[in-house]
Every structure is written in C-alpha cells, then in structure tokens.
C-alpha cells in the first residue's frame, strides 16, 4: 500500500468527516498530522488525508462531490 495525499484540512474534525465519507464508499483513508492542528497550528501544519494510490482518483471524485 503506497499512500498519497488526497487533501489537506485546517482541523482534524473536517478531515475526519471526509474520511467518513470515503469509508462509507469503501475507500480506506488515514489522517496524519491531526495533533499539530489540534494545538492550533493547522495553518502551519494542516491535517492530511491520505489514501492508497490505487484509490486516489475515485476518492478525489467522491470528496469533490461532498466538499466542492
């Protein structure tokens, strides 16, 4: 599994919502750097939503449908 960044978010809550949308469609995703954002450093170190490279295209389409 080779991970690639799908999106960045200023806070972990928004990233978790997006991860949930993907999970509901069967696409696994993980969240990185949530700790930095929760300390108020989201602009310096945004939360990253990561997916498998093979799922990136489908995940981007799903995410854009929920988060224009």
PyMOL commands that set and color helices and strands:
alter all, ss='L'
color gray80, all
select helices_A, chain A and resi 12-24+34-41+53-66
alter helices_A, ss='H'
color red, helices_A
select strands_A, chain A and resi 3-9+29-32+47-52
alter strands_A, ss='S'
color yellow, strands_A
deselect
rebuild
show_as cartoon
